Amino acid sequence: MPRTVFLLGVALLLVALAFLATDALLWRPGVTEANVRRVRAGMTLQEVQAILGEGGKIPFGYGAPALRMWEGGAGVAVVSFTTAGRVMDAAFLPAATASPLDPLRKALGR
């Protein structure tokens, strides 16, 4: 029995590693809800740009920006920075749809 438990543990470890490798290989930068969740407090602008893509419009203000926006097909990412240039908070605003039934219609091909 101990050998079976050991082999089961090894199998579970290999499956977990396969999931991590798949996530790393299929991940792409851009404005998505999943990528905005990757942005953490304390990151620099360069680290955020590596996740969300180059750019980041400054909607208002001059000098050191406190707020930047990235636009994408799925929605808008808004990231606020401290005066030292570190991330304070990040939010994802999904693109508005004409109807709540649009995803269902698209799935049905109508």
N, CA, C and O of each residue as an XYZ file, in Angstrom:
440
protein
N       0.805     -1.205      0.000
C       0.000      0.000      0.000
C       0.852      1.275      0.000
O       0.503      2.211     -0.719
N       1.946      1.365      0.762
C       2.734      2.594      0.741
C       3.277      2.925     -0.645
O       3.370      4.096     -1.013
N       3.639      1.888     -1.421
C       4.139      2.147     -2.773
C       3.036      2.753     -3.641
O       3.312      3.659     -4.427
N       1.808      2.283     -3.520
C       0.683      2.815     -4.290
C       0.427      4.272     -3.928
O       0.171      5.101     -4.801
N       0.497      4.573     -2.657
C       0.298      5.957     -2.217
C       1.406      6.851     -2.756
O       1.140      7.976     -3.178
N       2.632      6.370     -2.747
C       3.760      7.126     -3.287
C       3.569      7.395     -4.778
O       3.755      8.520     -5.241
N       3.199      6.362     -5.522
C       2.996      6.529     -6.963
C       1.830      7.470     -7.262
O       1.883      8.236     -8.224
N       0.794      7.416     -6.455
C      -0.326      8.341     -6.621
C       0.126      9.776     -6.383
O      -0.278     10.684     -7.109
N       0.955      9.983     -5.377
C       1.487     11.316     -5.109
C       2.342     11.826     -6.254
O       2.248     12.994     -6.631
N       3.178     10.955     -6.811
C       4.018     11.331     -7.954
C       3.146     11.678     -9.155
O       3.419     12.650     -9.858
N       2.100     10.892     -9.395
C       1.194     11.160    -10.517
C       0.500     12.504    -10.347
O       0.387     13.259    -11.313
N       0.034     12.818     -9.149
C      -0.616     14.102     -8.898
C       0.361     15.262     -9.089
O      -0.011     16.314     -9.610
N       1.595     15.071     -8.671
C       2.618     16.095     -8.863
C       2.870     16.341    -10.355
O       2.985     17.489    -10.783
N       2.953     15.281    -11.134
C       3.168     15.423    -12.575
C       1.993     16.122    -13.257
O       2.199     16.931    -14.162
N       0.784     15.826    -12.841
C      -0.391     16.497    -13.408
C      -0.361     17.981    -13.062
O      -0.656     18.818    -13.915
N      -0.013     18.315    -11.833
C       0.070     19.724    -11.433
C       1.139     20.448    -12.246
O       0.919     21.578    -12.681
N       2.290     19.818    -12.456
C       3.350     20.426    -13.262
C       2.907     20.608    -14.712
O       3.271     21.596    -15.350
N       2.134     19.672    -15.232
C       1.623     19.796    -16.599
C       0.679     20.991    -16.711
O       0.727     21.724    -17.699
N      -0.174     21.194    -15.713
C      -1.063     22.356    -15.719
C      -0.273     23.659    -15.660
O      -0.595     24.603    -16.381
N       0.744     23.725    -14.824
C       1.569     24.930    -14.728
C       2.312     25.202    -16.031
O       2.407     26.351    -16.461
N       2.835     24.161    -16.657
C       3.541     24.335    -17.927
C       2.588     24.804    -19.016
O       2.945     25.666    -19.818
N       1.389     24.251    -19.054
C       0.394     24.668    -20.046
C       0.023     26.127    -19.852
O      -0.081     26.872    -20.827
N      -0.175     26.542    -18.622
C      -0.511     27.932    -18.343
C       0.612     28.869    -18.782
O       0.358     29.917    -19.377
N       1.843     28.491    -18.490
C       2.985     29.333    -18.858
C       3.166     29.415    -20.365
O       3.520     30.472    -20.887
N       2.930     28.326    -21.066
C       3.131     28.308    -22.515
C       2.011     28.997    -23.282
O       2.253     29.570    -24.344
N       0.804     28.950    -22.767
C      -0.333     29.528    -23.488
C      -0.646     30.962    -23.088
O      -1.481     31.604    -23.725
N       0.004     31.482    -22.050
C      -0.268     32.836    -21.573
C       0.219     33.866    -22.578
O       1.311     33.734    -23.131
N      -0.597     34.900    -22.815
C      -0.219     35.984    -23.719
C      -0.511     37.314    -23.039
O      -1.509     37.448    -22.329
N       0.365     38.304    -23.257
C       0.085     39.621    -22.696
C      -1.111     40.256    -23.384
O      -1.384     39.982    -24.553
N      -1.815     41.094    -22.663
C      -2.971     41.789    -23.212
C      -3.966     42.106    -22.118
O      -3.802     41.693    -20.970
N      -4.991     42.839    -22.482
C      -5.989     43.270    -21.510
C      -7.081     42.212    -21.410
O      -7.988     42.149    -22.240
N      -6.975     41.390    -20.385
C      -8.011     40.420    -20.042
C      -8.196     40.460    -18.528
O      -7.344     40.966    -17.798
N      -9.301     39.928    -18.080
C      -9.554     39.917    -16.637
C      -8.500     39.081    -15.903
O      -8.058     39.447    -14.814
N      -8.104     37.962    -16.506
C      -7.096     37.102    -15.878
C      -5.753     37.831    -15.762
O      -5.073     37.709    -14.744
N      -5.371     38.582    -16.788
C      -4.093     39.294    -16.740
C      -4.135     40.444    -15.735
O      -3.131     40.722    -15.079
N      -5.272     41.109    -15.606
C      -5.371     42.187    -14.616
C      -5.245     41.605    -13.210
O      -4.707     42.262    -12.319
N      -5.729     40.389    -13.000
C      -5.575     39.744    -11.692
C      -4.121     39.412    -11.396
O      -3.757     39.241    -10.233
N      -3.277     39.316    -12.429
C      -1.851     39.054    -12.228
C      -1.102     40.289    -11.723
O      -0.016     40.172    -11.156
N      -1.680     41.463    -11.928
C      -1.040     42.711    -11.482
C      -1.164     42.789     -9.968
O      -2.264     42.696     -9.424
N      -0.051     42.956     -9.300
C      -0.016     42.990     -7.831
C       0.479     44.340     -7.330
O       1.207     45.047     -8.027
N       0.078     44.683     -6.127
C       0.541     45.917     -5.488
C       2.052     45.872     -5.353
O       2.626     44.846     -4.988
N       2.692     47.002     -5.654
C       4.142     47.098     -5.545
C       4.883     46.897     -6.853
O       6.087     47.145     -6.921
N       4.182     46.447     -7.911
C       4.831     46.263     -9.209
C       5.189     47.610     -9.824
O       4.576     48.629     -9.508
N       6.186     47.607    -10.702
C       6.565     48.816    -11.423
C       5.783     48.893    -12.730
O       5.130     47.930    -13.131
N       5.855     50.046    -13.387
C       5.181     50.235    -14.669
C       5.691     49.225    -15.694
O       4.903     48.693    -16.476
N       6.989     48.956    -15.704
C       7.557     48.010    -16.663
C       7.010     46.599    -16.445
O       6.757     45.879    -17.411
N       6.827     46.202    -15.193
C       6.265     44.885    -14.904
C       4.811     44.803    -15.346
O       4.374     43.770    -15.855
N       4.062     45.878    -15.158
C       2.663     45.910    -15.589
C       2.589     45.864    -17.110
O       1.734     45.174    -17.667
N       3.477     46.594    -17.791
C       3.489     46.578    -19.250
C       3.845     45.200    -19.794
O       3.394     44.836    -20.880
N       4.630     44.439    -19.075
C       4.948     43.080    -19.501
C       3.716     42.188    -19.460
O       3.616     41.234    -20.232
N       2.777     42.489    -18.568
C       1.560     41.698    -18.436
C       0.463     42.209    -19.364
O      -0.167     41.422    -20.069
N       0.232     43.517    -19.369
C      -0.885     44.095    -20.110
C      -0.522     44.583    -21.503
O      -1.408     44.881    -22.303
N       0.759     44.668    -21.801
C       1.193     45.156    -23.103
C       1.727     46.574    -22.993
O       1.499     47.273    -22.006
N       2.438     46.975    -24.028
C       3.027     48.313    -24.051
C       1.932     49.378    -24.024
O       0.780     49.130    -24.380
N       2.324     50.535    -23.603
C       1.381     51.653    -23.599
C       0.881     51.954    -22.215
O       1.652     52.030    -21.258
N      -0.376     52.120    -22.121
C      -0.984     52.551    -20.876
C      -1.220     54.037    -20.949
O      -0.378     54.836    -20.538
N      -2.374     54.405    -21.477
C      -2.698     55.826    -21.643
C      -2.850     56.505    -20.297
O      -3.316     55.911    -19.325
N      -2.447     57.764    -20.266
C      -2.634     58.586    -19.073
C      -3.896     59.399    -19.308
O      -3.874     60.340    -20.101
N      -5.009     59.060    -18.635
C      -6.251     59.754    -18.918
C      -6.286     61.213    -18.479
O      -6.918     62.031    -19.147
N      -5.633     61.560    -17.386
C      -5.608     62.936    -16.920
C      -4.291     63.221    -16.234
O      -3.571     62.306    -15.832
N      -3.987     64.489    -16.105
C      -2.838     64.912    -15.308
C      -1.553     65.042    -16.081
O      -1.453     64.628    -17.236
N      -0.578     65.619    -15.429
C       0.741     65.831    -15.991
C       1.782     65.268    -15.048
O       1.485     64.962    -13.893
N       2.989     65.132    -15.534
C       4.076     64.666    -14.685
C       3.947     63.195    -14.382
O       3.565     62.409    -15.249
N       4.262     62.814    -13.160
C       4.197     61.409    -12.770
C       2.736     60.966    -12.732
O       1.956     61.463    -11.921
N       2.367     60.034    -13.605
C       0.964     59.619    -13.653
C       0.563     58.793    -12.444
O       1.313     57.931    -11.988
N      -0.611     59.064    -11.939
C      -1.141     58.289    -10.831
C      -2.122     57.241    -11.336
O      -2.499     56.337    -10.592
N      -2.542     57.355    -12.604
C      -3.544     56.453    -13.159
C      -3.217     56.189    -14.617
O      -2.917     57.115    -15.370
N      -3.275     54.915    -15.019
C      -3.060     54.544    -16.424
C      -4.129     53.560    -16.853
O      -4.638     52.782    -16.046
N      -4.469     53.606    -18.153
C      -5.509     52.747    -18.706
C      -4.972     51.983    -19.908
O      -4.251     52.535    -20.739
N      -5.332     50.706    -19.990
C      -5.034     49.871    -21.145
C      -6.364     49.422    -21.714
O      -7.218     48.929    -20.977
N      -6.555     49.585    -23.028
C      -7.797     49.179    -23.668
C      -7.578     47.919    -24.490
O      -6.538     47.754    -25.128
N      -8.558     47.040    -24.471
C      -8.516     45.811    -25.251
C      -9.914     45.409    -25.669
O     -10.892     46.046    -25.280
N     -10.011     44.369    -26.450
C     -11.311     43.918    -26.930
C     -12.223     43.439    -25.819
O     -13.442     43.580    -25.922
N     -11.664     42.879    -24.765
C     -12.465     42.349    -23.661
C     -12.901     43.428    -22.686
O     -13.861     43.235    -21.939
N     -12.204     44.573    -22.681
C     -12.544     45.641    -21.747
C     -11.379     46.584    -21.534
O     -10.501     46.722    -22.385
N     -11.392     47.231    -20.374
C     -10.380     48.234    -20.041
C      -9.747     47.869    -18.702
O     -10.442     47.506    -17.753
N      -8.419     47.970    -18.639
C      -7.687     47.776    -17.383
C      -7.288     49.145    -16.861
O      -6.716     49.948    -17.598
N      -7.584     49.417    -15.601
C      -7.222     50.676    -14.966
C      -6.291     50.347    -13.807
O      -6.636     49.567    -12.919
N      -5.099     50.956    -13.826
C      -4.093     50.688    -12.786
C      -3.706     52.012    -12.151
O      -3.356     52.963    -12.850
N      -3.769     52.078    -10.823
C      -3.359     53.285    -10.112
C      -1.975     53.064     -9.512
O      -1.666     51.990     -8.997
N      -1.153     54.106     -9.592
C       0.224     54.053     -9.128
C       0.446     55.051     -7.996
O      -0.250     56.062     -7.898
N       1.421     54.753     -7.145
C       1.828     55.690     -6.109
C       2.729     56.743     -6.745
O       3.094     56.622     -7.915
N       3.088     57.766     -5.989
C       3.999     58.787     -6.507
C       5.394     58.209     -6.738
O       6.179     58.775     -7.499
N       5.712     57.084     -6.087
C       7.000     56.417     -6.286
C       6.985     55.518     -7.522
O       8.008     54.923     -7.861
N       5.840     55.411     -8.200
C       5.750     54.615     -9.418
C       5.442     53.153     -9.199
O       5.725     52.328    -10.067
N       4.867     52.812     -8.057
C       4.501     51.426     -7.750
C       2.983     51.274     -7.811
O       2.246     52.220     -7.532
N       2.524     50.086     -8.176
C       1.088     49.822     -8.291
C       0.435     49.860     -6.914
O       0.925     49.262     -5.957
N      -0.689     50.584     -6.839
C      -1.519     50.566     -5.631
C      -2.676     49.589     -5.824
O      -2.971     48.778     -4.947
N      -3.337     49.680     -7.001
C      -4.521     48.875     -7.243
C      -4.720     48.711     -8.743
O      -4.265     49.541     -9.530
N      -5.400     47.640     -9.135
C      -5.713     47.397    -10.541
C      -7.153     46.892    -10.632
O      -7.613     46.135     -9.777
N      -7.855     47.325    -11.681
C      -9.243     46.912    -11.870
C      -9.488     46.637    -13.350
O      -8.865     47.242    -14.222
N     -10.407     45.712    -13.616
C     -10.801     45.381    -14.974
C     -12.250     45.778    -15.161
O     -13.109     45.403    -14.363
N     -12.527     46.539    -16.216
C     -13.886     46.948    -16.543
C     -14.261     46.264    -17.850
O     -13.735     46.627    -18.902
N     -15.168     45.271    -17.810
C     -15.498     44.535    -19.029
C     -16.207     45.423    -20.047
O     -16.889     46.384    -19.692
N     -16.028     45.078    -21.316
C     -16.699     45.819    -22.387
C     -18.204     45.610    -22.265
O     -18.670     44.515    -21.952
N     -18.945     46.663    -22.514
C     -20.405     46.592    -22.415
C     -20.959     45.775    -23.583
O     -20.493     45.901    -24.716
N     -21.947     44.948    -23.299
C     -22.621     44.199    -24.347
C     -24.007     44.777    -24.544
O     -24.574     45.375    -23.629
N     -24.545     44.600    -25.724
C     -25.860     45.159    -26.032
C     -26.962     44.459    -25.250
O     -27.968     45.078    -24.903
N     -26.780     43.177    -24.973
C     -27.810     42.418    -24.279
C     -27.137     41.344    -23.426
O     -26.089     40.824    -23.810
N     -27.721     41.006    -22.280
C     -27.146     39.931    -21.482
C     -27.261     38.568    -22.176
O     -26.581     37.618    -21.789
N     -28.109     38.471    -23.187
C     -28.284     37.215    -23.901
C     -27.317     37.059    -25.073
O     -27.317     36.010    -25.718
N     -26.499     38.060    -25.368
C     -25.566     38.003    -26.489
C     -24.616     36.805    -26.415
O     -24.416     36.147    -27.436
N     -24.022     36.490    -25.262
C     -23.150     35.315    -25.213
C     -23.894     34.015    -25.551
O     -23.335     33.128    -26.196
N     -25.144     33.909    -25.116
C     -25.943     32.714    -25.428
C     -26.236     32.658    -26.921
O     -26.136     31.595    -27.535
N     -26.598     33.795    -27.508
C     -26.861     33.839    -28.951
C     -25.626     33.467    -29.747
O     -25.710     32.748    -30.743
N     -24.484     33.957    -29.306
C     -23.238     33.650    -29.997
C     -22.923     32.159    -29.908
O     -22.456     31.560    -30.877
N     -23.178     31.566    -28.748
C     -22.921     30.143    -28.564
C     -23.836     29.306    -29.430
O     -23.440     28.241    -29.902
N     -25.057     29.771    -29.645
C     -26.018     29.034    -30.466
C     -25.853     29.329    -31.952
O     -26.492     28.690    -32.788
N     -24.998     30.296    -32.284
C     -24.757     30.631    -33.684
C     -25.843     31.475    -34.301
O     -26.078     31.380    -35.506
N     -26.506     32.287    -33.527
C     -27.583     33.124    -34.059
C     -27.200     34.581    -34.025
O     -27.985     35.436    -34.434
